[in-house]
Amino acid sequence: MKSSESIDKLANALCNAQTQMGGAVKESANNFFKSSYADLTSVIKAIKQPFSDNGLSYTQFPINGDGGVGVVTRLMHISGQWLEADCLLPIVKKDPQASGSAITYARRYALQSIAGIPTADDDAESAMLRNAPDNIITDDKVVTITNLIEQTESDEKRFCKLFKVSSVTGLKESQYERALAMLNDKKAQK
């Protein structure tokens, strides 16, 4: 993996984007194995709006070497900060179709990995993470977050809008660690 000299703004933006992303939906069928999978389009759908909302973008370029083909994926932030990684896959047949398939496969897995999104079950509800049990945070955690909002002089309304809750008391367990990391990062920068 390679990166720009600093990635603090990118990391914060990715953290925020990940609070908005669900999983990539398994909408495509693999008839040979009688299974479904999340294709490249599903991965792009899962990240497109959260990336846009948080100043993130990506590029992917085909690469080859060591008997394989793949992609180099670069995750970028509007600040100019970036992360980059190669994903090479071996190819058995050396023809354009095999190379194209391997490149598409590498694009899907590299993008899913760099964005940090899971593959969801075969329905849109799972992609929205609505079926997973997700409890409201405890009172102790509400106090912790509220104190950090005050200490960092953050705008509570903006914080709640970012996490799509009406108040800190509505924050879910799945959002707590990201919220804590974001506020602690902001506190460290003060």
Sequence and secondary structure as in RCSB ss.txt:
>XXXX:A:sequence
MKSSESIDKLANALCNAQTQMGGAVKESANNFFKSSYADLTSVIKAIKQPFSDNGLSYTQFPINGDGGVGVVTRL
MHISGQWLEADCLLPIVKKDPQASGSAITYARRYALQSIAGIPTADDDAESAMLRNAPDNIITDDKVVTITNLIE
QTESDEKRFCKLFKVSSVTGLKESQYERALAMLNDKKAQK
>XXXX:A:secstr
 EE S  HHHHHHHHHHHHH   B   EEETTTTEEE  HHHHHHHHHHHHHHTTEEEEEEEEEETTEEEEEEEE
EETTS EEEEEEEEE SS SHHHHHHHHHHHHHHHHHHHHT  B  SSHHHHTT SS   B  HHHHHHHHHHHH
HTT  HHHHHHHTT SSGGG BHHHHHHHHHHHHHHHHH 
